[in-house]
């Protein structure tokens, strides 16, 4: 998936097909619930390590995901 498409999804925020999970050290139960929900519908995109504001990392906003450039990511739907 191209970074431009990821930028579009991040800037659009969470929706029925886009979910952000902070997941600092382990995958919490809500990550698995999101995956199951996507599987029971028409799929979706799960961004791990991204908080609800679209920022990567821990407490503060280290790098907004949409500022990453020049990378192609896997098309698995989990980023």
C-alpha distances in whole Angstrom, upper triangle without the diagonal:
4,7,8,7,7,11,12,11,13,16,16,17,18,19,19,16,14,16,17,19,21,22,24,25,25,23,25,26,25,21,22,24,20,19,22,22,18,20,23,21,18,15,13,11,13,13,15,18,17,20,21,21,18,19,18,21,25,27,27,24,23,19,18,14,14,15,13,12,11,9,6,5,6,5,9,9,11,10
4,5,6,7,9,10,11,13,15,16,17,19,20,21,18,16,18,18,20,22,23,25,27,27,25,28,29,27,24,25,26,23,22,25,25,21,23,26,24,21,18,16,14,15,14,17,18,17,21,21,21,17,18,18,21,25,27,26,23,21,18,16,13,12,13,11,9,8,7,5,6,9,9,12,12,14,12
4,5,5,6,9,10,10,12,14,15,17,19,21,18,15,17,16,19,20,21,23,25,25,24,26,28,26,23,25,26,23,22,26,25,22,24,27,25,22,20,17,14,15,13,16,16,15,18,19,18,14,15,15,18,22,24,23,19,18,14,13,9,8,9,7,6,7,6,6,7,11,11,14,13,14,11
4,5,5,6,9,10,11,12,15,17,18,20,17,15,17,17,20,21,24,25,28,28,27,29,30,27,25,27,27,24,23,27,26,22,25,27,25,22,20,17,15,16,15,18,19,17,19,19,18,15,16,17,20,24,26,24,20,20,16,14,11,8,10,10,8,9,9,9,11,13,13,16,15,16,14
4,5,5,6,9,10,11,13,14,15,17,14,12,15,15,18,20,22,24,27,27,25,26,27,25,22,24,24,21,20,23,22,19,21,24,21,18,16,13,11,14,13,16,18,16,18,18,17,14,16,17,21,24,26,24,21,21,17,15,12,10,12,12,11,12,11,10,10,12,11,14,12,14,12
4,5,5,6,8,10,11,12,14,16,13,10,12,12,15,17,19,21,23,23,22,23,24,22,19,21,22,18,18,22,21,18,20,23,21,18,16,12,10,11,10,13,14,12,15,15,14,11,13,13,17,20,22,21,18,18,14,12,8,7,10,9,10,12,10,10,9,11,11,13,10,11,9
4,6,5,6,8,10,13,14,17,15,12,14,13,16,17,20,22,25,25,24,25,27,24,21,24,24,21,21,24,23,20,23,26,23,21,19,15,13,14,12,15,15,13,15,14,13,10,12,13,17,20,21,20,16,16,13,10,7,5,8,8,9,12,11,12,12,15,15,16,14,15,12
4,6,5,6,9,11,12,15,13,11,13,14,17,19,22,24,27,27,25,26,27,24,22,24,24,20,21,24,22,19,22,24,21,19,17,14,12,14,13,17,17,15,16,15,14,11,14,16,20,22,24,22,19,19,16,13,10,8,11,12,13,15,14,14,14,16,15,17,14,16,14
4,6,5,7,8,9,12,9,7,10,10,14,16,19,21,24,24,22,23,23,20,18,21,20,17,17,20,18,16,19,21,18,16,14,11,9,11,10,14,15,12,14,13,12,10,13,14,18,21,22,21,18,19,16,13,10,9,13,13,14,16,15,15,13,15,14,15,12,13,12
4,5,5,8,10,13,12,8,9,9,12,14,17,19,22,22,20,21,22,19,17,20,20,17,18,21,19,17,21,23,20,19,17,13,10,11,9,12,13,9,10,10,9,6,9,11,15,17,18,17,14,15,13,9,7,6,10,11,13,16,15,15,14,16,16,16,13,13,11
4,5,9,11,15,14,11,12,12,15,16,20,22,25,25,24,24,25,22,21,24,23,20,21,24,22,20,24,25,23,21,19,16,14,14,13,16,16,12,12,11,9,7,11,13,17,19,20,18,15,16,14,10,9,7,11,13,14,17,17,18,17,19,19,20,17,17,15
4,7,8,11,11,9,11,12,15,17,20,23,26,26,24,24,25,21,20,22,22,18,20,22,20,18,21,22,20,18,17,14,12,14,13,16,17,14,14,11,11,10,13,16,19,21,22,20,18,19,17,13,12,11,14,16,17,20,20,19,18,20,19,20,16,17,16
4,6,10,10,7,8,8,12,14,17,20,23,23,21,21,21,18,17,20,19,15,17,20,18,16,20,21,19,18,16,13,11,12,11,14,14,11,10,8,8,7,11,14,17,18,19,18,15,18,16,12,11,11,15,16,18,21,20,20,19,20,19,19,15,16,15
4,7,8,5,5,7,10,13,16,19,22,21,18,18,18,14,14,16,15,12,14,16,14,13,17,18,16,16,14,11,10,10,10,13,14,11,10,8,9,9,13,15,17,18,19,19,17,19,18,15,13,14,17,18,21,23,22,21,19,20,18,18,14,14,14
4,5,5,7,10,13,16,18,22,24,23,20,20,19,15,15,17,15,12,14,15,12,11,15,15,13,13,12,9,10,11,12,15,17,14,14,11,13,13,16,18,21,22,23,23,21,23,21,18,16,17,20,21,23,25,24,23,20,21,19,18,14,15,16
4,6,8,11,14,18,19,23,25,23,20,19,18,15,14,15,13,10,12,13,9,9,12,12,9,10,9,8,9,11,13,16,19,16,16,14,16,16,19,21,23,24,25,26,24,26,24,21,19,20,23,24,25,27,25,24,21,21,18,17,14,15,17
4,7,10,13,17,18,22,24,22,19,19,18,15,14,15,13,10,10,12,9,7,11,12,9,8,7,4,6,8,11,14,17,15,16,14,16,15,18,19,22,24,25,25,23,25,23,20,17,18,21,21,23,24,22,20,18,17,15,14,10,12,14
4,7,10,14,16,19,21,20,17,17,17,14,12,14,13,10,11,13,11,9,13,14,12,12,9,6,5,6,8,11,14,11,12,11,13,11,14,15,18,20,21,22,19,21,19,16,14,14,18,18,20,22,20,18,16,16,14,13,9,10,11
4,7,10,12,15,18,17,14,14,14,11,9,12,11,8,9,12,11,10,13,15,14,14,11,8,6,5,6,9,11,9,9,9,11,10,13,13,15,17,18,19,17,19,18,15,13,15,18,18,21,23,20,19,17,17,15,14,10,10,10
4,7,9,12,15,14,12,13,14,11,9,13,13,10,12,15,14,13,16,18,17,17,14,11,9,6,5,6,8,5,6,6,9,7,9,10,12,13,15,15,14,15,14,12,11,13,16,16,19,21,19,19,16,17,16,15,12,10,10
4,6,9,12,11,9,9,11,8,7,11,11,9,11,14,14,14,17,19,19,19,16,13,11,7,6,5,6,6,6,7,11,10,10,10,10,11,13,15,14,15,15,14,13,16,18,18,21,23,21,21,17,18,18,16,13,11,10
4,6,9,10,9,10,12,11,10,13,14,13,15,18,18,18,20,23,23,23,20,17,14,11,8,6,4,5,5,8,10,10,9,8,7,8,10,12,11,13,13,13,12,16,17,17,21,23,21,21,19,19,20,18,16,13,12
4,6,6,6,7,10,10,8,12,13,13,14,17,18,18,20,22,23,24,20,18,15,11,10,6,6,8,9,12,14,13,12,10,9,9,12,14,14,15,16,16,15,19,20,19,23,25,22,22,19,19,20,18,16,13,12
4,6,8,10,13,13,12,15,17,17,18,21,22,22,24,26,27,27,24,21,18,15,12,9,7,9,10,14,15,15,13,10,7,7,10,13,13,13,15,16,16,19,20,19,23,25,22,23,20,21,22,21,19,15,14
4,7,9,13,14,13,15,18,18,18,21,22,23,24,27,28,28,25,23,20,16,15,11,9,13,14,17,19,18,16,14,11,10,13,16,17,17,18,19,19,23,23,22,25,27,24,25,22,22,23,21,20,16,16
4,6,10,11,10,11,14,15,15,17,19,20,21,23,25,26,23,21,19,15,14,10,10,14,14,17,20,19,18,15,13,13,16,19,19,19,20,21,20,24,25,24,27,28,25,25,22,21,22,20,19,15,15
4,7,8,6,8,11,11,11,14,16,16,17,20,21,22,19,18,16,12,12,9,10,13,14,16,19,18,18,16,14,15,17,20,20,20,21,21,20,23,25,23,26,28,25,24,20,19,20,17,16,13,13
4,5,6,7,9,10,12,13,15,16,18,19,21,23,20,18,17,13,14,11,12,14,14,15,19,19,19,17,16,15,17,20,21,22,23,22,21,24,26,26,29,30,27,27,23,22,23,20,18,15,16
4,5,5,6,9,10,11,12,14,15,17,19,21,18,17,17,14,15,13,15,16,16,17,21,20,21,20,19,19,20,23,24,25,25,25,23,26,29,28,31,32,30,29,25,24,23,20,18,16,18
4,5,5,6,9,10,10,12,14,15,16,18,16,15,14,11,13,12,13,14,13,14,18,18,19,18,18,18,19,21,22,23,23,22,21,24,26,26,29,31,28,27,23,22,22,19,17,14,16
4,5,5,6,9,10,11,12,14,16,17,14,13,12,8,10,9,11,12,13,14,17,16,17,16,16,17,19,21,21,22,22,21,19,21,24,23,26,28,25,23,20,19,18,15,13,11,13
4,5,5,6,9,10,10,12,14,16,14,13,13,10,13,12,15,16,16,17,21,20,21,20,20,20,22,25,24,25,25,24,22,25,27,26,29,30,27,25,21,20,19,16,14,12,14
4,5,5,6,9,10,10,12,15,13,13,13,11,14,14,16,17,17,17,20,20,22,21,21,22,23,26,25,27,26,25,23,25,28,28,30,31,29,27,23,22,21,17,15,14,16
4,5,5,6,9,10,11,12,10,9,10,8,11,11,14,14,15,14,18,17,19,19,20,20,22,24,23,24,24,22,20,22,25,24,27,28,25,24,20,19,18,15,12,11,14
4,5,5,6,9,10,11,8,8,9,8,11,12,15,16,17,17,20,19,21,20,21,22,24,26,25,26,25,23,21,23,26,25,27,27,24,22,19,17,15,12,10,9,13
4,5,5,6,9,11,9,10,12,11,15,15,19,19,20,20,23,22,24,23,24,25,27,29,28,29,28,27,24,26,29,28,30,31,28,26,22,20,18,15,13,13,16
4,5,5,6,9,8,9,11,11,15,16,19,19,19,18,22,21,23,23,24,25,27,29,28,29,28,26,24,25,28,28,30,31,28,26,23,21,19,16,13,14,17
4,5,5,6,4,5,8,9,13,15,18,18,19,18,21,20,22,22,24,25,27,28,27,28,27,24,22,23,26,25,27,28,25,23,20,18,15,13,10,11,15
4,5,7,6,8,11,12,15,17,21,21,22,22,25,23,25,25,26,28,30,31,30,31,29,27,25,26,29,28,29,30,27,24,21,18,16,13,11,13,16
4,7,8,10,13,14,18,20,23,23,24,23,26,25,27,27,29,30,32,33,32,33,32,30,27,28,32,31,32,33,30,27,24,22,19,16,15,16,20
4,6,8,12,14,17,20,23,22,23,22,25,23,26,27,29,30,32,33,31,32,31,28,26,26,30,29,30,31,29,26,23,21,18,16,14,16,19
4,7,11,13,17,19,23,22,23,22,24,23,26,26,28,30,32,33,31,32,30,27,24,24,28,27,28,29,26,23,21,19,15,14,12,15,18
4,7,10,13,16,19,19,20,20,22,20,23,23,25,27,29,30,28,29,27,24,21,22,25,24,25,26,23,20,18,15,12,11,8,11,14
4,7,10,13,16,15,17,16,18,16,19,19,22,24,26,26,24,25,23,21,18,18,22,21,22,23,20,18,15,14,11,10,7,9,11
4,6,10,13,12,14,14,16,13,16,16,18,21,23,23,21,22,19,17,14,15,18,17,19,20,17,15,12,11,10,8,5,6,8
4,6,10,9,11,12,14,12,14,13,15,17,20,21,19,19,18,16,13,15,18,17,19,20,18,16,13,12,11,9,6,5,6
4,7,6,9,10,12,9,11,10,12,14,17,17,15,16,14,12,10,12,15,14,16,18,15,15,12,12,12,11,8,6,5
4,5,8,11,13,11,11,9,10,12,15,16,14,15,14,13,11,14,16,15,18,19,17,16,13,13,14,13,10,7,6
4,7,10,11,9,8,6,6,8,11,12,11,11,11,11,10,13,15,14,17,19,17,17,15,16,17,16,14,11,8
4,7,8,6,5,5,7,9,11,11,9,10,10,9,7,11,13,13,16,19,17,17,15,16,17,17,14,11,9
4,5,5,5,7,8,8,9,10,9,11,11,10,10,13,15,15,19,22,20,21,19,20,21,20,17,14,13
4,5,7,10,11,12,12,12,11,13,13,11,11,13,16,17,20,23,22,23,20,22,22,21,18,16,15
4,6,9,11,12,11,10,8,11,11,8,10,11,13,15,18,22,21,22,21,22,23,22,19,18,16
4,7,10,12,12,11,9,10,9,6,6,8,10,12,15,18,17,18,17,19,19,19,16,15,13
4,7,9,10,8,5,7,6,4,6,8,10,11,15,18,17,19,17,19,21,21,18,16,13
4,7,9,9,6,6,5,6,6,10,10,10,14,17,16,17,15,18,19,19,17,14,11
4,7,7,7,6,8,9,10,13,14,13,17,20,18,20,18,20,22,21,19,16,13
4,6,7,8,10,12,13,17,17,17,21,23,22,24,22,23,25,24,22,19,16
4,7,8,12,13,15,18,18,19,23,26,25,27,25,26,28,27,25,22,19
4,6,9,10,13,16,16,17,21,24,23,26,24,26,28,28,25,22,20
4,6,7,10,12,12,13,17,21,20,22,21,24,25,25,23,21,18
4,7,9,12,11,12,15,18,18,21,20,22,24,25,23,20,17
4,6,8,7,8,12,15,15,17,17,20,22,22,21,19,15
4,5,6,8,11,15,15,17,16,19,20,21,19,17,14
4,5,6,9,12,12,13,13,15,17,17,15,14,11
4,6,8,11,11,13,13,16,17,19,16,16,13
4,6,10,11,14,14,18,19,21,19,18,15
4,7,8,10,11,15,17,19,17,16,13
4,6,9,11,15,17,19,18,18,15
4,7,10,14,16,19,18,18,15
4,6,10,12,15,15,15,12
4,7,9,12,13,13,11
4,6,9,9,10,8
4,6,8,8,8
4,6,8,9
4,6,8
4,6
4
